[in-house]
Amino acid sequence: MRTIIFLIKKEFLQIFRDKFIGKAIFGIPIVQMLILVPAITFEIKSARLCIIDNDMTAESRGLISKLEGSPFFSIVQATSSGKEANDLLYGNKTDLVLHIPQEFGRDLGLGKSAKVMASVNAINAMTAQLSWAYLSGVIRDYNIDIIVSANPAAAAMMASPSITYRYWYNEMLNYKHYMLPGILVILVMAIGFILAGLNMVREKEIGTIEQINVTPVKKYQFVTAKMVPFLVIGLIDLAIGLGIGKLLFDIPFEGSLFLLFLCSAFFLVAALGMALFLSTMSGTQQQFMFMAFFFMIIFILMSGIFTPLESMPVWAQKIDLLNPVAYLMRIYRMIMLKGSAYADIERDIFALVAIAVVFTALAINRYRKTA
Amino acid sequence: MSKAIESSGICKTFGDRQALKDIIFDVNEGEIFGFIGPDGAGKTTLFRIISTLMLPDRGSMTILGLDSTKGYRKLRENIGYMPGSFSLYLDLSVEENLNFYASVFGTTVEENYELIRDIYSHIEPFRKRLAGRLSGGMKQKLALSCALIHKPRLLVLDEPTTGVDTVSRTEFWEMLRKLKQHDITIVISTPYVDEAMNCDRVALIQDGKLMSVDKPQNIRDGFSRKLFSARAGDKYRLLLALRNYPATLSVFPFGDSIHVTFSEETPGRELSEHLLRAGIADAVISETKAGIEDRFLELMEKNE
C-alpha cells in the first residue's frame, strides 16, 4: 500500500511538472464546454425557399403569403420559370423549391384536390427532413383555412380530434440540455483514455520502465498508480464541467449528484483499463495515439450522443455492449434530465463495472515485467 | 569462495539471430567482473537476463543462490541494475529520483546514505535540478546512486562508461573500487578494452560467445607471439607498407604507433628494405609488451 502511495505521488509530481499538461487538463474542459454546448444543435433556424408560381391566382398568393408569414422560411425568389428555380437549387442558393402549377387556383375553386410539388435539397438528410416537415405543416394549415372558409360547419369536424404535445424531461426540447450531458461524457472520456495510456507508453519509450521492472514493485501496484491520478483528475474535470453547465447553461439536474460521480468513477476505471491495455500493445506514443483515436471515434459516434442507439442495426447494438461511452451517455441523461435513481440504471452500472474489471485485469496481466 | 552468479549454458535467440550461445561463467562474491566486447556482442542481452528482465531460451543461472527464473521476486530486492541508456525520470529532480527509488524498495535515502555518499556528494549541490538537465557524467552518478540506494548485493552495470569523458570514466572506476569494501559484487560491461585492467576478472565476448574468462593479467599474458611496435612520420603509409610485407601476420593501429606481429622470429634487413622501397625512411620498430587489447584482437581473429 505504501508503495502504491509513493508511485501515485510520483505520477502527480510528473503530471503537474509538465507545465502545459498541468494547465490543459483543467483548461480544456472549460473551453470544450464553452464552445461545444452552444455550437452543437440540430435545430434549424431558417430554410431558404424558392417559389415557382405558375398559377398567379388569389389562391396561390394566399399560400405564398402564408409561407412568407412563417418565421422559418425566408423566400429567396418567386419566379415562374422552373429552370431558374432548378438553377438556384443546383447553385445551393435555396434549400427548397415549391412549385405551384397552373391549375392550382382553378382546382381549388372547383372543389377538387389541388397539387403542389416540393423539391428539397437533401445533401444533408436531417435538414431536408426537417424543412420538408415544416413546409408540409404550413401547407396543411393553409388547407384547413380553405376548408373552413368554404364551409364553416366543417371547422368543428376538422378541429377534433386535436392532438396536443408535451415533451417530457426536456419540455422546451432544448438541445443544450440534450447535448450537455453528452459533452460531459466526451470530456471525461478524453481524460481517461488518452493521458494515462500515453503516460504508460512514454515510460516504455524513455526506458524508465526498465528501471521500474527491476524493482520489487508489483504489476498491479504499477497499473493502479497509473490509474488513480487520472481518475481523480477526471472527476475534478467533471465537477468543473457540471459547474459550467449549471452557471452558464442552466442545465437541469434532477438526480443524485453522488450517483453521477459514482458512475463516472466506474466509467473512468473502465476507460483507463482499456487505455492501459492498449498501451501494453504499443511500443511508441505514436502507435498508441493512432489506436486510441480509432477507438475513441467509434466509442463516441456509437454512444448515442447524436443519433439514437435504437436506430442502429442490431449487430451494431451488439458491438455497443462493449462501449463504455454508450452506458455513461445513457446514465448521464437519465440522471440529469430524468432524475433516475440507482434502480433505473442498475444494468448500465453493472455493465460498466464488468468492463472496468475485465480490462483492468487484462492490462495488469498483459503488462510484462519480464520479456 | 562462494559464487554470486553461476551461469550454465545460457542461450538466447531473437528470430533467426542467436544472440547468446552457450554462455558459461561464474562470478565470485565481492569481485568486479567485466564483460568486454564490441557492440552487438550480446552484452546487453546477457545483462538483461542477469537482471531478471529477460528469460533465457535454454540454460540456467543461479544468482545469489537463487534460480534467476524462479526466484526473481526475491532477487529483485537484491539487484541494482543500471541499464545502458539513462532511464531515470528526466522530469523529476535529482533528489526526487533518488527518493522515489528508495521508496519503491521500501527504504529511505538516509538509511543507506553511507553507501552512496562518495558518489552522491558530487551531485548533491544540484539536487533540485531536473535529471534531464544534468551533464552526462552527473547523470551517470545519479543512476549509480539510484541503483545502489537499496543496498543491493549485486550491482549490474550495462556499459556505464560509454559516451562518458575520460576523466569521468577514471572517476567512475575509482568509485566502483570503493564499493568493493561494502561487499557488493559488481558485474559490468564495456566496449573499451583498456578498462579491463580495472576488473578482478574479465570475460571477452564476441558474437554471443565467451572467448576467454580470466584475470586481465592472465589474458594479457596469453598473447602468443612477439609483438612489435612500429612508428614513422607517415603513419598511414607505414600501415599500408606493413600490410604488404609478406611475413606480416597482423597489423593494428594502436594509439600513435602500430602493433604488428610477424611469422619470422625477428624481422631483419628484408623488412627495412621493404619499408625503404615503400618510401619510409624514418621507421622505428621495437619489441613491446602486449596489452590486453592485443590479446583481444588476437582472440577475435582466431574466432573468425
Contacts between the chains, C-beta under 8 A, distances in Angstrom:
chain1	res1	chain2	res2	distance
A	2	B	103	7.7
A	2	B	106	7.4
A	3	B	103	7.4
A	3	B	104	5.9
A	3	B	106	7.1
A	6	B	100	6.7
A	6	B	103	4.0
A	6	B	104	6.2
A	7	B	104	7.1
A	10	B	89	7.5
A	10	B	92	7.2
A	10	B	96	7.8
A	10	B	100	5.3
A	13	B	92	6.5
A	13	B	96	6.6
A	14	B	89	6.8
A	14	B	91	5.5
A	14	B	92	6.8
A	17	B	91	5.0
A	17	B	92	7.3
A	18	B	91	6.7
A	206	B	87	6.6
A	206	B	90	6.8
A	207	B	83	6.3
A	207	B	85	5.4
A	207	B	86	7.7
A	207	B	87	3.7
A	208	B	87	5.1
A	208	B	88	6.7
A	208	B	89	5.8
A	209	B	87	8.0
A	210	B	53	6.6
A	210	B	81	7.8
A	210	B	83	5.0
A	210	B	87	5.2
A	211	B	81	7.3
A	211	B	83	6.7
A	211	B	87	4.7
A	211	B	88	6.5
A	211	B	101	7.7
A	211	B	146	7.5
A	212	B	104	7.4
A	213	B	53	5.8
A	214	B	51	5.2
A	214	B	52	6.8
A	214	B	53	6.5
A	214	B	76	5.8
A	214	B	79	6.2
A	214	B	81	4.3
A	215	B	76	6.3
A	215	B	101	7.2
A	215	B	104	4.8
A	215	B	105	6.1
A	216	B	73	6.8
A	216	B	76	4.9
A	216	B	77	5.2
A	216	B	104	7.4
A	216	B	105	6.7
A	216	B	106	7.6
A	217	B	104	5.2
A	369	B	53	7.5
A	370	B	52	6.4
A	370	B	53	6.1
A	370	B	54	6.6
A	370	B	55	6.0
A	370	B	72	7.0
A	371	B	48	7.5
A	371	B	53	6.4
A	371	B	54	4.8
A	371	B	55	7.3
